[in-house]
Amino acid sequence: MEMPSFGIFLLTVRTNAKRFFGYGCSGSGDIFAHTLLKHYKVREFEVKQGALVAYRVIRDAIDVGAFGLGEPIDIWIMDGQSIRQMSPDEMLALRDAYSTWMEAELETFRKLFPVSEESK
């Protein structure tokens, strides 16, 4: 089997024996994660970007009520040199970045689709 050329990878073998390289999702929220991740070019991300997207995926899955998911959110980093758990300070920074991202997304949506005076 030829390995991909983009550094760290996850190989997931599903029950139907299909293989794919890139990100991997498992557990009770995996369907939410796959749905949310499909919009991002995860192979182009730096570690910090990937951690933020991972946080968003987990946070959004918790918020929509995926069975078995809840706080605390715990993210581990595999960077080619080591595997480590993100520190509490890093997790706080991710939460802040997530909040900023959500605010920016809502602002962009409102600019693209402003509410007309008639619909107020």
N, C-alpha and C positions, 0 to 999 in steps of 0.2 A: 504494500500500500504506500503510495506517495504521500509524504507529509506536506502540509501547506507551507508557504514561504514566509508567513507573517508572524514569526516568533511564537509566543505562547498560544496554545490552543487547547480546546476541550474536544475530545472525541466522544460523542454520545451515540450509543447503539440503542435504538428504540426496539420495542418488542416486535416490530415488523422487520427488523434486521436492516433498516436503512441507516446509513451513517451520514453525519454531517459534521463539519468543522466550524468553529466560531464560538458562539456563546452556548452555554448549557443552562437549562432550567430544570429543577426537579422539585417535587413536593406538591402539597395541596394547592399551591398558587401557580403551578407551572403554566397552565393555560392562560392566565392573566399575563404572566411574564412574557410568554411567546407573542401574545397579541400586542403588547406594548413595545417590545424590543424590535419587532419587524420594521418599524419606521426609522430606525437608526442604522447608520453604517458603522457597526461596532468594530469592524476590523481596522477602521481609521482612527479610533480613539486612543488618546493617551490614558494612562492609568487613572488619573484624577477625573477625566471625563467619564470613563467607564464606571467608576465608583459612584458618580453623581447619577448616572442613568440607572444603575443598579438600585440606588436608594429610591429613586422615583418609582421604579417598577414595583419595588416592595411596598413602599408607602401607598401607592395607588391601589395595589391589590388588597392591602389592609383596609383602606378606606371604602372599597366597594364590598367588603365583607366576605372575602374568600375564607372559607371554613378552615379553621386551624391556624390562621395567620394573626399576628398581633405583635405588640411591642415586647421586648426591645428589638430594634433592627440591629443586626450584627453583620458586618461585611468584612470579608477577608480579602487580602490583596496577594496575588501571585504575579511577581514582576520579573521572573526569569532568574533572579538571584535568591529569592526567599519566598516564604509564605508567612504572612503575618496578619493578625487581627488589627483592624483600624482602631486607633485610640479613642477614648471618649471625646477628646478635643477635636479630632478629625471628624467624628460623627456629628458633633455640634456644628462644625463648619459645613458639612454636607446638608444638614437640616436647614441652615441659613441659606445656602446656595439654592436648595430646592424651593424654599419660600420665595426667593427672588425670582427664580425661573417661573414659578406659577403666576406671580404678579405680572411679569413681563409678558407671559403668554396671554393672560386675560386682557391686558392693555392692548396688545397687538390685535387680538380678536375684535375688541371694541372699535379699534381704528379701521379695521377692514370691513366691519359690519356695524356701522353706527345705528343706534336706535333712533327711528324717526320720531318727530314730535307727535304724529298721529297715533303711534302705537303706545305712547306713554300713558 
